[in-house]
Each structure stands twice: as C-alpha cells, then as structure tokens.
Amino acid sequence: MSAPALGDLVCVACDRPLEVGRVVGSYLGQRFEVDLPRCPGCGFVYVSEELASGKMLKVEQALEDK
Ligand SMILES: [Zn+2]
C-alpha cells in the first residue's frame, strides 16, 4: 500500500474532496500554522499520523530544553 494522494482524500461526512488550505492548529497549548487538506464543506482538517507524531516530538523536545 502507498500513501494516498491528495485527490483520494474525501470528507467522510460531506463526501467532498479535500482542498489544501492554511489552517491554525494547536497542540498542548502550542499554536502553529500549516497547510493541510481540509473539507470546504464542514471544515474538517485531515491530520496524518505522521504529522501528529512530529508535532508531539517537537513539543517534547522544547520542554526538555528548559
Ligand atoms: Zn466535510
């Protein structure tokens, strides 16, 4: 299995293809802006497990530096 292309991502709720857009997210109190596939209908943002893991790692490293 290969990673799904953007065109293959569809909102489960709206059955509409996701479009890449700038979204503001937060993780453990940290705000960040990132371009992610999102649903133009309901605003659902697709966050891959890889991205979620990366953000978690960054936050943990920042805390250790203090
Ligand atoms: Zn939707």
N, CA, C, O and the ligand as a Tripos MOL2 file, in Angstrom:
@<TRIPOS>MOLECULE
protein
  265   263    67     0     0
PROTEIN
NO_CHARGES

@<TRIPOS>ATOM
      1 N           0.8440   -1.2030    0.0000 N.3       1 MET1
      2 CA          0.0000    0.0000    0.0000 C.3       1 MET1
      3 C           0.8780    1.2530    0.0000 C.2       1 MET1
      4 O           1.8870    1.3150    0.7020 O.2       1 MET1
      5 N           0.4860    2.2340   -0.7850 N.am      2 SER2
      6 CA          1.2170    3.5030   -0.8240 C.3       2 SER2
      7 C           0.3790    4.5840   -0.1600 C.2       2 SER2
      8 O          -0.8230    4.4090    0.0440 O.2       2 SER2
      9 N           1.0150    5.7040    0.1780 N.am      3 ALA3
     10 CA          0.2980    6.8050    0.8020 C.3       3 ALA3
     11 C          -0.7450    7.3620   -0.1660 C.2       3 ALA3
     12 O          -0.4770    7.4620   -1.3640 O.2       3 ALA3
     13 N          -1.9120    7.7200    0.3230 N.am      4 PRO4
     14 CA         -2.9680    8.2370   -0.5530 C.3       4 PRO4
     15 C          -2.6180    9.6110   -1.0970 C.2       4 PRO4
     16 O          -2.0800   10.4530   -0.3780 O.2       4 PRO4
     17 N          -2.9280    9.8370   -2.3820 N.am      5 ALA5
     18 CA         -2.7190   11.1650   -2.9610 C.3       5 ALA5
     19 C          -3.8030   12.1030   -2.4420 C.2       5 ALA5
     20 O          -4.8450   11.6670   -1.9510 O.2       5 ALA5
     21 N          -3.5330   13.4050   -2.5620 N.am      6 LEU6
     22 CA         -4.4920   14.3780   -2.0550 C.3       6 LEU6
     23 C          -5.8510   14.1930   -2.7020 C.2       6 LEU6
     24 O          -6.8830   14.3300   -2.0440 O.2       6 LEU6
     25 N          -5.8530   13.8830   -3.9820 N.am      7 GLY7
     26 CA         -7.1210   13.7200   -4.6980 C.3       7 GLY7
     27 C          -7.9490   12.5520   -4.2100 C.2       7 GLY7
     28 O          -9.1390   12.4560   -4.5070 O.2       7 GLY7
     29 N          -7.3130   11.6580   -3.4530 N.am      8 ASP8
     30 CA         -8.0370   10.4950   -2.9490 C.3       8 ASP8
     31 C          -8.6780   10.7710   -1.5990 C.2       8 ASP8
     32 O          -9.4730    9.9680   -1.1100 O.2       8 ASP8
     33 N          -8.3290   11.9230   -0.9840 N.am      9 LEU9
     34 CA         -8.8720   12.2330    0.3400 C.3       9 LEU9
     35 C         -10.2600   12.8500    0.2040 C.2       9 LEU9
     36 O         -10.4300   13.8720   -0.4620 O.2       9 LEU9
     37 N         -11.2290   12.2390    0.8240 N.am     10 VAL10
     38 CA        -12.6080   12.7190    0.7540 C.3      10 VAL10
     39 C         -13.1690   12.8200    2.1650 C.2      10 VAL10
     40 O         -12.9540   11.9360    2.9940 O.2      10 VAL10
     41 N         -13.8990   13.9170    2.4320 N.am     11 CYS11
     42 CA        -14.5320   14.0760    3.7340 C.3      11 CYS11
     43 C         -15.5910   12.9850    3.9100 C.2      11 CYS11
     44 O         -16.4470   12.7820    3.0480 O.2      11 CYS11
     45 N         -15.5130   12.3020    5.0270 N.am     12 VAL12
     46 CA        -16.4400   11.2000    5.2630 C.3      12 VAL12
     47 C         -17.8570   11.7330    5.4540 C.2      12 VAL12
     48 O         -18.8260   11.0910    5.0470 O.2      12 VAL12
     49 N         -17.9780   12.9070    6.0720 N.am     13 ALA13
     50 CA        -19.2890   13.4600    6.3930 C.3      13 ALA13
     51 C         -19.9740   14.0530    5.1590 C.2      13 ALA13
     52 O         -21.1740   13.8630    4.9600 O.2      13 ALA13
     53 N         -19.1960   14.7840    4.3200 N.am     14 CYS14
     54 CA        -19.7810   15.5150    3.1980 C.3      14 CYS14
     55 C         -19.6070   14.7890    1.8650 C.2      14 CYS14
     56 O         -20.2820   15.1130    0.8880 O.2      14 CYS14
     57 N         -18.7040   13.8100    1.8230 N.am     15 ASP15
     58 CA        -18.4010   13.1230    0.5760 C.3      15 ASP15
     59 C         -17.8810   14.1140   -0.4660 C.2      15 ASP15
     60 O         -18.1850   14.0040   -1.6540 O.2      15 ASP15
     61 N         -17.0770   15.1000    0.0110 N.am     16 ARG16
     62 CA        -16.4660   16.0810   -0.8830 C.3      16 ARG16
     63 C         -14.9540   15.9370   -0.8290 C.2      16 ARG16
     64 O         -14.4070   15.6230    0.2290 O.2      16 ARG16
     65 N         -14.2580   16.1620   -1.9520 N.am     17 PRO17
     66 CA        -12.7970   16.0710   -1.9460 C.3      17 PRO17
     67 C         -12.1840   17.1730   -1.0940 C.2      17 PRO17
     68 O         -12.6680   18.3050   -1.0920 O.2      17 PRO17
     69 N         -11.1280   16.8450   -0.3770 N.am     18 LEU18
     70 CA        -10.4810   17.8250    0.4920 C.3      18 LEU18
     71 C          -9.6070   18.7640   -0.3250 C.2      18 LEU18
     72 O          -9.0420   18.3580   -1.3410 O.2      18 LEU18
     73 N          -9.4910   20.0210    0.1110 N.am     19 GLU19
     74 CA         -8.6530   21.0190   -0.5480 C.3      19 GLU19
     75 C          -7.5970   21.5040    0.4380 C.2      19 GLU19
     76 O          -7.8710   21.6810    1.6250 O.2      19 GLU19
     77 N          -6.3810   21.7170   -0.0740 N.am     20 VAL20
     78 CA         -5.2950   22.1770    0.7940 C.3      20 VAL20
     79 C          -5.4960   23.6420    1.1480 C.2      20 VAL20
     80 O          -5.7490   24.4690    0.2720 O.2      20 VAL20
     81 N          -5.3820   23.9580    2.4220 N.am     21 GLY21
     82 CA         -5.5250   25.3370    2.8720 C.3      21 GLY21
     83 C          -4.7430   25.5780    4.1440 C.2      21 GLY21
     84 O          -4.3750   24.6390    4.8510 O.2      21 GLY21
     85 N          -4.4910   26.8610    4.4320 N.am     22 ARG22
     86 CA         -3.7480   27.2040    5.6440 C.3      22 ARG22
     87 C          -4.6800   27.1240    6.8450 C.2      22 ARG22
     88 O          -5.7230   27.7760    6.8890 O.2      22 ARG22
     89 N          -4.2910   26.3300    7.7940 N.am     23 VAL23
     90 CA         -5.0860   26.1840    8.9990 C.3      23 VAL23
     91 C          -4.2050   26.4550   10.2130 C.2      23 VAL23
     92 O          -2.9930   26.2470   10.1760 O.2      23 VAL23
     93 N          -4.8290   26.9160   11.2770 N.am     24 VAL24
     94 CA         -4.1050   27.1370   12.5310 C.3      24 VAL24
     95 C          -4.4830   26.0250   13.4900 C.2      24 VAL24
     96 O          -5.6570   25.8180   13.7950 O.2      24 VAL24
     97 N          -3.5000   25.3340   13.9440 N.am     25 GLY25
     98 CA         -3.7500   24.2430   14.8680 C.3      25 GLY25
     99 C          -3.0900   24.5160   16.1970 C.2      25 GLY25
    100 O          -2.3320   25.4750   16.3440 O.2      25 GLY25
    101 N          -3.3770   23.6870   17.1420 N.am     26 SER26
    102 CA         -2.7260   23.8160   18.4380 C.3      26 SER26
    103 C          -2.4530   22.4300   18.9780 C.2      26 SER26
    104 O          -3.2100   21.4870   18.7460 O.2      26 SER26
    105 N          -1.3690   22.3320   19.6930 N.am     27 TYR27
    106 CA         -1.0490   21.0580   20.3080 C.3      27 TYR27
    107 C          -0.4060   21.3300   21.6520 C.2      27 TYR27
    108 O           0.6410   21.9730   21.7200 O.2      27 TYR27
    109 N          -1.0090   20.8570   22.7080 N.am     28 LEU28
    110 CA         -0.5020   21.0790   24.0620 C.3      28 LEU28
    111 C          -0.2380   22.5520   24.3110 C.2      28 LEU28
    112 O           0.7730   22.9100   24.9150 O.2      28 LEU28
    113 N          -1.1540   23.4230   23.8450 N.am     29 GLY29
    114 CA         -1.0240   24.8510   24.1040 C.3      29 GLY29
    115 C          -0.1620   25.5840   23.1020 C.2      29 GLY29
    116 O          -0.0710   26.8100   23.1590 O.2      29 GLY29
    117 N           0.4790   24.8670   22.1760 N.am     30 GLN30
    118 CA          1.3320   25.5000   21.1730 C.3      30 GLN30
    119 C           0.5160   25.7290   19.9060 C.2      30 GLN30
    120 O          -0.1080   24.8060   19.3830 O.2      30 GLN30
    121 N           0.5270   27.0000   19.4030 N.am     31 ARG31
    122 CA         -0.1690   27.3000   18.1540 C.3      31 ARG31
    123 C           0.8010   27.1790   16.9940 C.2      31 ARG31
    124 O           1.9750   27.5310   17.1060 O.2      31 ARG31
    125 N           0.2850   26.6720   15.8670 N.am     32 PHE32
    126 CA          1.1230   26.5870   14.6750 C.3      32 PHE32
    127 C           0.2370   26.6720   13.4460 C.2      32 PHE32
    128 O          -0.9140   26.2360   13.4640 O.2      32 PHE32
    129 N           0.7930   27.2470   12.3620 N.am     33 GLU33
    130 CA          0.0720   27.3180   11.0910 C.3      33 GLU33
    131 C           0.6670   26.3040   10.1430 C.2      33 GLU33
    132 O           1.8830   26.1220   10.0850 O.2      33 GLU33
    133 N          -0.2010   25.6470    9.4010 N.am     34 VAL34
    134 CA          0.2800   24.6150    8.4960 C.3      34 VAL34
    135 C          -0.7210   24.4520    7.3560 C.2      34 VAL34
    136 O          -1.9230   24.6510    7.5320 O.2      34 VAL34
    137 N          -0.2050   24.0880    6.1880 N.am     35 ASP35
    138 CA         -1.0840   23.8000    5.0510 C.3      35 ASP35
    139 C          -1.5070   22.3450    5.1210 C.2      35 ASP35
    140 O          -0.6770   21.4370    5.0710 O.2      35 ASP35
    141 N          -2.8110   22.1400    5.2370 N.am     36 LEU36
    142 CA         -3.3180   20.7760    5.3540 C.3      36 LEU36
    143 C          -4.5470   20.6080    4.4800 C.2      36 LEU36
    144 O          -5.2580   21.5740    4.2020 O.2      36 LEU36
    145 N          -4.7950   19.3820    4.0480 N.am     37 PRO37
    146 CA         -6.0450   19.1070    3.3370 C.3      37 PRO37
    147 C          -7.2290   19.3050    4.2780 C.2      37 PRO37
    148 O          -7.2630   18.7590    5.3800 O.2      37 PRO37
    149 N          -8.2070   20.1020    3.8190 N.am     38 ARG38
    150 CA         -9.3760   20.3160    4.6630 C.3      38 ARG38
    151 C         -10.6300   20.2780    3.8050 C.2      38 ARG38
    152 O         -10.5760   20.4610    2.5890 O.2      38 ARG38
    153 N         -11.7610   20.0360    4.4590 N.am     39 CYS39
    154 CA        -13.0340   19.9470    3.7500 C.3      39 CYS39
    155 C         -13.6240   21.3470    3.5830 C.2      39 CYS39
    156 O         -13.7950   22.0620    4.5700 O.2      39 CYS39
    157 N         -13.9420   21.7550    2.3260 N.am     40 PRO40
    158 CA        -14.5460   23.0710    2.1000 C.3      40 PRO40
    159 C         -15.9820   23.1410    2.6220 C.2      40 PRO40
    160 O         -16.5550   24.2280    2.7070 O.2      40 PRO40
    161 N         -16.5550   22.0210    2.9640 N.am     41 GLY41
    162 CA        -17.9350   22.0000    3.4280 C.3      41 GLY41
    163 C         -18.0500   22.1990    4.9260 C.2      41 GLY41
    164 O         -18.6720   23.1580    5.3820 O.2      41 GLY41
    165 N         -17.4490   21.2920    5.7010 N.am     42 CYS42
    166 CA        -17.6340   21.3280    7.1550 C.3      42 CYS42
    167 C         -16.3930   21.8060    7.8890 C.2      42 CYS42
    168 O         -16.4390   22.0190    9.1010 O.2      42 CYS42
    169 N         -15.2580   21.9830    7.1620 N.am     43 GLY43
    170 CA        -14.0580   22.4830    7.8160 C.3      43 GLY43
    171 C         -13.2150   21.3970    8.4510 C.2      43 GLY43
    172 O         -12.2410   21.6920    9.1440 O.2      43 GLY43
    173 N         -13.5740   20.1620    8.2280 N.am     44 PHE44
    174 CA        -12.7840   19.0490    8.7530 C.3      44 PHE44
    175 C         -11.3580   19.1290    8.2240 C.2      44 PHE44
    176 O         -11.1550   19.2950    7.0210 O.2      44 PHE44
    177 N         -10.3770   19.0130    9.0980 N.am     45 VAL45
    178 CA         -8.9710   19.0520    8.7070 C.3      45 VAL45
    179 C          -8.3620   17.6710    8.8460 C.2      45 VAL45
    180 O          -8.4550   17.0230    9.8890 O.2      45 VAL45
    181 N          -7.7340   17.2390    7.7560 N.am     46 TYR46
    182 CA         -7.0900   15.9300    7.7750 C.3      46 TYR46
    183 C          -5.6850   16.0500    8.3480 C.2      46 TYR46
    184 O          -4.8470   16.7560    7.7850 O.2      46 TYR46
    185 N          -5.4180   15.3760    9.4500 N.am     47 VAL47
    186 CA         -4.0900   15.3660   10.0510 C.3      47 VAL47
    187 C          -3.5890   13.9360   10.0440 C.2      47 VAL47
    188 O          -4.1790   13.0440   10.6540 O.2      47 VAL47
    189 N          -2.4840   13.7410    9.3370 N.am     48 SER48
    190 CA         -1.9500   12.3900    9.2420 C.3      48 SER48
    191 C          -1.2970   11.9890   10.5540 C.2      48 SER48
    192 O          -0.9360   12.8410   11.3670 O.2      48 SER48
    193 N          -1.1500   10.7050   10.7510 N.am     49 GLU49
    194 CA         -0.4940   10.2200   11.9630 C.3      49 GLU49
    195 C           0.9570   10.6750   11.9960 C.2      49 GLU49
    196 O           1.5150   10.9210   13.0650 O.2      49 GLU49
    197 N           1.5720   10.7860   10.8080 N.am     50 GLU50
    198 CA          2.9700   11.2150   10.7460 C.3      50 GLU50
    199 C           3.1090   12.6360   11.2680 C.2      50 GLU50
    200 O           4.0200   12.9300   12.0430 O.2      50 GLU50
    201 N           2.2050   13.5220   10.8430 N.am     51 LEU51
    202 CA          2.2730   14.9150   11.2810 C.3      51 LEU51
    203 C           2.0150   15.0100   12.7770 C.2      51 LEU51
    204 O           2.7170   15.7320   13.4850 O.2      51 LEU51
    205 N           1.0220   14.2920   13.2580 N.am     52 ALA52
    206 CA          0.7030   14.3280   14.6840 C.3      52 ALA52
    207 C           1.8940   13.8610   15.5080 C.2      52 ALA52
    208 O           2.1900   14.4350   16.5570 O.2      52 ALA52
    209 N           2.5680   12.8380   15.0440 N.am     53 SER53
    210 CA          3.7330   12.3350   15.7660 C.3      53 SER53
    211 C           4.8500   13.3600   15.7480 C.2      53 SER53
    212 O           5.5430   13.5410   16.7500 O.2      53 SER53
    213 N           5.0350   14.0380   14.6120 N.am     54 GLY54
    214 CA          6.0930   15.0430   14.5030 C.3      54 GLY54
    215 C           5.8680   16.1940   15.4540 C.2      54 GLY54
    216 O           6.8060   16.6600   16.1010 O.2      54 GLY54
    217 N           4.6120   16.6670   15.5490 N.am     55 LYS55
    218 CA          4.3090   17.7820   16.4530 C.3      55 LYS55
    219 C           4.5330   17.3700   17.8930 C.2      55 LYS55
    220 O           5.0290   18.1560   18.7010 O.2      55 LYS55
    221 N           4.1750   16.1590   18.2100 N.am     56 MET56
    222 CA          4.3430   15.6830   19.5730 C.3      56 MET56
    223 C           5.8240   15.6830   19.9210 C.2      56 MET56
    224 O           6.2160   16.0850   21.0170 O.2      56 MET56
    225 N           6.6480   15.2230   18.9690 N.am     57 LEU57
    226 CA          8.0820   15.1340   19.2090 C.3      57 LEU57
    227 C           8.6660   16.5250   19.4230 C.2      57 LEU57
    228 O           9.4850   16.7170   20.3220 O.2      57 LEU57
    229 N           8.2480   17.5180   18.5940 N.am     58 LYS58
    230 CA          8.7610   18.8680   18.7140 C.3      58 LYS58
    231 C           8.4260   19.4550   20.0870 C.2      58 LYS58
    232 O           9.2720   20.0850   20.7220 O.2      58 LYS58
    233 N           7.1950   19.2450   20.5370 N.am     59 VAL59
    234 CA          6.7790   19.7910   21.8220 C.3      59 VAL59
    235 C           7.6050   19.1840   22.9540 C.2      59 VAL59
    236 O           8.0230   19.8830   23.8770 O.2      59 VAL59
    237 N           7.8300   17.8790   22.8710 N.am     60 GLU60
    238 CA          8.5880   17.2080   23.9260 C.3      60 GLU60
    239 C          10.0190   17.7110   23.9710 C.2      60 GLU60
    240 O          10.5910   17.8740   25.0490 O.2      60 GLU60
    241 N          10.6050   17.9600   22.7910 N.am     61 GLN61
    242 CA         11.9900   18.4570   22.7420 C.3      61 GLN61
    243 C          12.0770   19.8590   23.3140 C.2      61 GLN61
    244 O          13.0320   20.1840   24.0180 O.2      61 GLN61
    245 N          11.0690   20.7100   23.0120 N.am     62 ALA62
    246 CA         11.0740   22.0860   23.5000 C.3      62 ALA62
    247 C          11.0040   22.0930   25.0280 C.2      62 ALA62
    248 O          11.6680   22.9040   25.6730 O.2      62 ALA62
    249 N          10.2250   21.2160   25.5960 N.am     63 LEU63
    250 CA         10.0910   21.1650   27.0490 C.3      63 LEU63
    251 C          11.3960   20.7240   27.7010 C.2      63 LEU63
    252 O          11.7600   21.2170   28.7690 O.2      63 LEU63
    253 N          12.0920   19.8050   27.0640 N.am     64 GLU64
    254 CA         13.3320   19.2920   27.6510 C.3      64 GLU64
    255 C          14.4250   20.3560   27.6600 C.2      64 GLU64
    256 O          15.3230   20.3180   28.5010 O.2      64 GLU64
    257 N          14.3530   21.3120   26.7200 N.am     65 ASP65
    258 CA         15.3970   22.3350   26.6270 C.3      65 ASP65
    259 C          15.3420   23.3280   27.7830 C.2      65 ASP65
    260 O          16.3240   24.0210   28.0490 O.2      65 ASP65
    261 N          14.1960   23.4040   28.4750 N.am     66 LYS66
    262 CA         14.0550   24.3940   29.5220 C.3      66 LYS66
    263 C          14.8590   24.0090   30.7670 C.2      66 LYS66
    264 O          14.8530   24.7410   31.7570 O.2      66 LYS66
    265 ZN        -16.9380   17.8390    5.3120 Zn       67 ZN67
@<TRIPOS>BOND
     1     1     2 1
     2     2     3 1
     3     3     4 2
     4     3     5 am
     5     5     6 1
     6     6     7 1
     7     7     8 2
     8     7     9 am
     9     9    10 1
    10    10    11 1
    11    11    12 2
    12    11    13 am
    13    13    14 1
    14    14    15 1
    15    15    16 2
    16    15    17 am
    17    17    18 1
    18    18    19 1
    19    19    20 2
    20    19    21 am
    21    21    22 1
    22    22    23 1
    23    23    24 2
    24    23    25 am
    25    25    26 1
    26    26    27 1
    27    27    28 2
    28    27    29 am
    29    29    30 1
    30    30    31 1
    31    31    32 2
    32    31    33 am
    33    33    34 1
    34    34    35 1
    35    35    36 2
    36    35    37 am
    37    37    38 1
    38    38    39 1
    39    39    40 2
    40    39    41 am
    41    41    42 1
    42    42    43 1
    43    43    44 2
    44    43    45 am
    45    45    46 1
    46    46    47 1
    47    47    48 2
    48    47    49 am
    49    49    50 1
    50    50    51 1
    51    51    52 2
    52    51    53 am
    53    53    54 1
    54    54    55 1
    55    55    56 2
    56    55    57 am
    57    57    58 1
    58    58    59 1
    59    59    60 2
    60    59    61 am
    61    61    62 1
    62    62    63 1
    63    63    64 2
    64    63    65 am
    65    65    66 1
    66    66    67 1
    67    67    68 2
    68    67    69 am
    69    69    70 1
    70    70    71 1
    71    71    72 2
    72    71    73 am
    73    73    74 1
    74    74    75 1
    75    75    76 2
    76    75    77 am
    77    77    78 1
    78    78    79 1
    79    79    80 2
    80    79    81 am
    81    81    82 1
    82    82    83 1
    83    83    84 2
    84    83    85 am
    85    85    86 1
    86    86    87 1
    87    87    88 2
    88    87    89 am
    89    89    90 1
    90    90    91 1
    91    91    92 2
    92    91    93 am
    93    93    94 1
    94    94    95 1
    95    95    96 2
    96    95    97 am
    97    97    98 1
    98    98    99 1
    99    99   100 2
   100    99   101 am
   101   101   102 1
   102   102   103 1
   103   103   104 2
   104   103   105 am
   105   105   106 1
   106   106   107 1
   107   107   108 2
   108   107   109 am
   109   109   110 1
   110   110   111 1
   111   111   112 2
   112   111   113 am
   113   113   114 1
   114   114   115 1
   115   115   116 2
   116   115   117 am
   117   117   118 1
   118   118   119 1
   119   119   120 2
   120   119   121 am
   121   121   122 1
   122   122   123 1
   123   123   124 2
   124   123   125 am
   125   125   126 1
   126   126   127 1
   127   127   128 2
   128   127   129 am
   129   129   130 1
   130   130   131 1
   131   131   132 2
   132   131   133 am
   133   133   134 1
   134   134   135 1
   135   135   136 2
   136   135   137 am
   137   137   138 1
   138   138   139 1
   139   139   140 2
   140   139   141 am
   141   141   142 1
   142   142   143 1
   143   143   144 2
   144   143   145 am
   145   145   146 1
   146   146   147 1
   147   147   148 2
   148   147   149 am
   149   149   150 1
   150   150   151 1
   151   151   152 2
   152   151   153 am
   153   153   154 1
   154   154   155 1
   155   155   156 2
   156   155   157 am
   157   157   158 1
   158   158   159 1
   159   159   160 2
   160   159   161 am
   161   161   162 1
   162   162   163 1
   163   163   164 2
   164   163   165 am
   165   165   166 1
   166   166   167 1
   167   167   168 2
   168   167   169 am
   169   169   170 1
   170   170   171 1
   171   171   172 2
   172   171   173 am
   173   173   174 1
   174   174   175 1
   175   175   176 2
   176   175   177 am
   177   177   178 1
   178   178   179 1
   179   179   180 2
   180   179   181 am
   181   181   182 1
   182   182   183 1
   183   183   184 2
   184   183   185 am
   185   185   186 1
   186   186   187 1
   187   187   188 2
   188   187   189 am
   189   189   190 1
   190   190   191 1
   191   191   192 2
   192   191   193 am
   193   193   194 1
   194   194   195 1
   195   195   196 2
   196   195   197 am
   197   197   198 1
   198   198   199 1
   199   199   200 2
   200   199   201 am
   201   201   202 1
   202   202   203 1
   203   203   204 2
   204   203   205 am
   205   205   206 1
   206   206   207 1
   207   207   208 2
   208   207   209 am
   209   209   210 1
   210   210   211 1
   211   211   212 2
   212   211   213 am
   213   213   214 1
   214   214   215 1
   215   215   216 2
   216   215   217 am
   217   217   218 1
   218   218   219 1
   219   219   220 2
   220   219   221 am
   221   221   222 1
   222   222   223 1
   223   223   224 2
   224   223   225 am
   225   225   226 1
   226   226   227 1
   227   227   228 2
   228   227   229 am
   229   229   230 1
   230   230   231 1
   231   231   232 2
   232   231   233 am
   233   233   234 1
   234   234   235 1
   235   235   236 2
   236   235   237 am
   237   237   238 1
   238   238   239 1
   239   239   240 2
   240   239   241 am
   241   241   242 1
   242   242   243 1
   243   243   244 2
   244   243   245 am
   245   245   246 1
   246   246   247 1
   247   247   248 2
   248   247   249 am
   249   249   250 1
   250   250   251 1
   251   251   252 2
   252   251   253 am
   253   253   254 1
   254   254   255 1
   255   255   256 2
   256   255   257 am
   257   257   258 1
   258   258   259 1
   259   259   260 2
   260   259   261 am
   261   261   262 1
   262   262   263 1
   263   263   264 2
@<TRIPOS>SUBSTRUCTURE
     1 MET1         2 RESIDUE 1 A MET
     2 SER2         6 RESIDUE 1 A SER
     3 ALA3        10 RESIDUE 1 A ALA
     4 PRO4        14 RESIDUE 1 A PRO
     5 ALA5        18 RESIDUE 1 A ALA
     6 LEU6        22 RESIDUE 1 A LEU
     7 GLY7        26 RESIDUE 1 A GLY
     8 ASP8        30 RESIDUE 1 A ASP
     9 LEU9        34 RESIDUE 1 A LEU
    10 VAL10       38 RESIDUE 1 A VAL
    11 CYS11       42 RESIDUE 1 A CYS
    12 VAL12       46 RESIDUE 1 A VAL
    13 ALA13       50 RESIDUE 1 A ALA
    14 CYS14       54 RESIDUE 1 A CYS
    15 ASP15       58 RESIDUE 1 A ASP
    16 ARG16       62 RESIDUE 1 A ARG
    17 PRO17       66 RESIDUE 1 A PRO
    18 LEU18       70 RESIDUE 1 A LEU
    19 GLU19       74 RESIDUE 1 A GLU
    20 VAL20       78 RESIDUE 1 A VAL
    21 GLY21       82 RESIDUE 1 A GLY
    22 ARG22       86 RESIDUE 1 A ARG
    23 VAL23       90 RESIDUE 1 A VAL
    24 VAL24       94 RESIDUE 1 A VAL
    25 GLY25       98 RESIDUE 1 A GLY
    26 SER26      102 RESIDUE 1 A SER
    27 TYR27      106 RESIDUE 1 A TYR
    28 LEU28      110 RESIDUE 1 A LEU
    29 GLY29      114 RESIDUE 1 A GLY
    30 GLN30      118 RESIDUE 1 A GLN
    31 ARG31      122 RESIDUE 1 A ARG
    32 PHE32      126 RESIDUE 1 A PHE
    33 GLU33      130 RESIDUE 1 A GLU
    34 VAL34      134 RESIDUE 1 A VAL
    35 ASP35      138 RESIDUE 1 A ASP
    36 LEU36      142 RESIDUE 1 A LEU
    37 PRO37      146 RESIDUE 1 A PRO
    38 ARG38      150 RESIDUE 1 A ARG
    39 CYS39      154 RESIDUE 1 A CYS
    40 PRO40      158 RESIDUE 1 A PRO
    41 GLY41      162 RESIDUE 1 A GLY
    42 CYS42      166 RESIDUE 1 A CYS
    43 GLY43      170 RESIDUE 1 A GLY
    44 PHE44      174 RESIDUE 1 A PHE
    45 VAL45      178 RESIDUE 1 A VAL
    46 TYR46      182 RESIDUE 1 A TYR
    47 VAL47      186 RESIDUE 1 A VAL
    48 SER48      190 RESIDUE 1 A SER
    49 GLU49      194 RESIDUE 1 A GLU
    50 GLU50      198 RESIDUE 1 A GLU
    51 LEU51      202 RESIDUE 1 A LEU
    52 ALA52      206 RESIDUE 1 A ALA
    53 SER53      210 RESIDUE 1 A SER
    54 GLY54      214 RESIDUE 1 A GLY
    55 LYS55      218 RESIDUE 1 A LYS
    56 MET56      222 RESIDUE 1 A MET
    57 LEU57      226 RESIDUE 1 A LEU
    58 LYS58      230 RESIDUE 1 A LYS
    59 VAL59      234 RESIDUE 1 A VAL
    60 GLU60      238 RESIDUE 1 A GLU
    61 GLN61      242 RESIDUE 1 A GLN
    62 ALA62      246 RESIDUE 1 A ALA
    63 LEU63      250 RESIDUE 1 A LEU
    64 GLU64      254 RESIDUE 1 A GLU
    65 ASP65      258 RESIDUE 1 A ASP
    66 LYS66      262 RESIDUE 1 A LYS
    67 ZN67       265 GROUP 0 **** ****
